[in-house]
């Protein structure tokens, strides 16, 4: 039970303190892809700790050599012997909730998010059928005075420009916004956004998951900005973002104007330094440590239980 309590305390600390620490980290602006991994590692560590807390509760104090059904009853019997019939049954129920509720809730939320996105993208694709194509970029052009650009993933990906973007942006700026959208498609950013949105819907009462969709949405825009800036230059991309800053993409799409556009333009102009090799190694090590902590907490009682069983005379 001590290990279960430690795991739940660790999960609670991650849920409350994790987003505060990540929001204060200065390096995230210079390494958005690394920051995406760190946010997901923190969320994954939380879920792992919760699930393992349930596992630890029902770990038997002695090794049982039986079939799966017999093993379950053996675990329940062990709990009842140590905590009484009522207490043991309550702990078993709590363990099942911890092991199953969080993964099931995340899976259900993800299924809903993917279904909604697929339906919305299908509707948008049907509306784009037969529209003209911009010859240089291969993007579909829709009528609209306001300059805008967005992409629809799946089926190879589709980039969409408004007629206002084609007429108002010069060739370099048009190339910049198209490069930004292609970076979204290459990076499969819609999948990252979908997982973050599902986690936010499933566990949005916790600060970590309440912040996750917005932070991942912003960071994928920074990652796409970096890819586009390498192709056309930071200043050209910044001017392009200024032109499309007021545009809004339809649901299910990723737009060049997504995220905090003003902050993105400022970032492109000042180019914050990315972490060096030592910094990257430290951050990656921290991510691995976050995922390893729940396993290390679990390892102690498991090793002890196995050792006691194996060393009996």
Secondary structure, DSSP 4 states (H G I P E B T S, - for coil): -HHHHHHHHHHHHHHHHHHHHHHH-GGGGT-HHHHHHHHHHHHHHHHHHHHHHHHHHH--SS---S-HHHHHHHHHHHHHHHHHHHHHHHHHHHHHHHHHHHHHHHHHHHHHHHHHHHHHHHHHHHHHTT--B-TTT--EEE--SS--EEEE-STT-EEEEEHHHHHHS-HHHHHHHHHHHHHHHHTTHHHHHHHHHHHHHHHTTSHHHHHHHHHHHHHHHHHHHHHHHHHH-HHHHHHHHHHHTT--PPTT-EETT-S-HHHHHHHHHH-PPPP-HHHHHHHHHHHHHHHHHHHHHHHHHHHHHHHHHHT--
